[in-house]
Amino acid sequence: MKKLFVVLAILFIGILLAGCTSQPPAPVVTPTPTPAPVLTTAPQVRGCYAVIADDPQFSVLGTALRAAELETAFDNGSFTILAPTDNAFAQLPNGTIASLLKDPKGELKQILLSHVVANKTLLRVDVVKIGEAKTMQGTVLKINTTDGVVISGAKVTKTDIVCKNGVIHVVDRVILPPVTVKTATPTPSPTPQPSVTITFTRDLTLKPSATVYIPVGGKVVWKNDDPFKPHGIAALNNPDPASLKYFGNGSAQNIPYGGSISVTFDKVGRYDYKTVFQPETTGSVIVTT
């Protein structure tokens, strides 16, 4: 019995020693993720027109540039563009934009070019150092930095929109270049004559014309020089009351060949009439002081 106990004790000790010397489980290795490649290529900077055309606040400016065929004008070289927003164009008098678009290569083009300084990329730090800049239109823009940056009355609201070929500054109004007003030479009115003769000719014309100018108290003579037609004069179908005084109530006053009718006009005004037979036309006697 004693031997059995000794044997069991030895077996128990052996089992304990075997458990203490067993190897622990291997640790789980987590793989390190491979980092994604970093894009090192700089984004392509677009041209000035492309920047304007794609920005909804410049929809009117983009339309105007296309109408004036200036889309490619800024492809080559260096430019500083003052870009009026749609709100800036809206400050112009009603109908101005529509009127300018009727002649896009005229005044509209000159206005657009007065917003562009060529051969220079003037960032904000450059603009505040100069007092003026000459535009492609020829206008010299005055720059004031007392309260922000104001260029010829237009306040710069955003600066340094960099383009491939220059820079854009946003302004809050349209800069209008000085306009040379062309005064039309008035057409002189004919000198009133005391007496004017209107002749019905045999070639069915009126000489000098159906409309004449006379002074107050002047006289108009209608003469028939056509042996084949009894020409005449009459009031219009719907005459004004003043004309009835001189041309009757609408009944024709026929003039035989070699004969004439004379009427003296004693009041300033315009008196319309019509001729009868040939040529059938209308005329006016314009009485001036």
C-alpha angles and dihedrals in degrees: 000000000000090000091052091053092050091051093050091049091053092050092050092050090049092053091051092050092049091053093050094052098049117118119251118242117274114261118254111250115215111208116238109239117241109243116242115252115265115236105238099175111106115234115260112259112225128225121266095254092050090052091051095044093053097047113088093209088065098049094121092045091050091050091049093049091051092047091051090045093239097132092109098032091097099045096100126042134014124299142180110208126195103206119201114209125228088262089056092054090047089064091067117099116277113279095017096114094046090049093050092049090058088069103025096166093051125055094348092059091049091052092050093048089051086068095056130081109197129214093016135090102203112188119192092267088057097043094056091054097057128065099208144006132203118231131214088255090058097250116133109225118213116221122209122185100177093107108017116306116317119179115195090329096315115113117221107232099176130019143197104027093168119216132186090257105027144324137289127217118191116229131192099224142032115260109225116203119224109280122216105222111221109211111209115231105242117236106244115238115240113267108257113246123211090230130018128185120208111198128203102213129204091247088064098254135121120235128236090356142289091260121065139168123226136165124248107288092024123136133227120203122198110200129187114219095164114100092194103053133048096220123189150160135248143170118270120267090254102026127176112247093249092060092051088065090065105027103036128233098313100286112129119251101215120210117207121217109288092012132109145196122216128196127188116213114210102174135062113250147083118284118191126202142161134230123232131221108006132023092024105201143125129252143174138224108212113198118198136180 
